[in-house]
């Protein structure tokens, strides 16, 4: 058993995904607050609440509402887009560039998980569809 196989030990994709989620949870409401406090609060509720409620069985220990893998992938993409757009809207350019690089690294490390969660058939459509 390697260090990364031990239960409770974060691997690189999980760590990057979590860091990106944290950025999304801060940057998105920060960017929206200048327009509407209600939108800022709603963004946090959605960005934290949706992945908490909806999960793919086998990908998370507890799925309150089980969903197909494609939904989990879409929820992660929502977080990534929120982090990048929120950073560009709210923070100085160097910080936004760093967040964009973090998002890109997260995408690269998430690809194997996404392929497992939402495999595509030879025709490019979701497998089993």
C-alpha positions, 0 to 999 in steps of 0.5 A: 500500500502506497501513501496515496492508497491510505484512507483519508490521505488526499491525492493531488487531484482531490487537493487541487479540486478542493483548492479550486472549490475554495477559490470559487466559494470566495471569488464568486460571491466577492465578484457578485457582491458589488451587484447584489448581496442576494446573488452573492449569498445565492452563489455560495449556497449553490456552489456548496449545496449542489455538490453536497446534495447531488453525488454519484454513488461510488464516487462519494461515501454518501449520496443524498440524491444519487445522480449519474457521473455526468452530473458530478462532472458538470458540478465540478465544471461549474466550480471550475468556471466559477473560480476562474470567472470570479477571480477575473471579475474580483481580483487583480490580474496576477491573482486571476492568472494564478487561479486560471493556472490552478483551474487548468491543473485541476482539469488535467488531474481530473480527466481520469476521474471524469473518464471513469464517472462519465465514459463515452462510447465510440460515437462520442455519446455517453456510454450506455445511452 
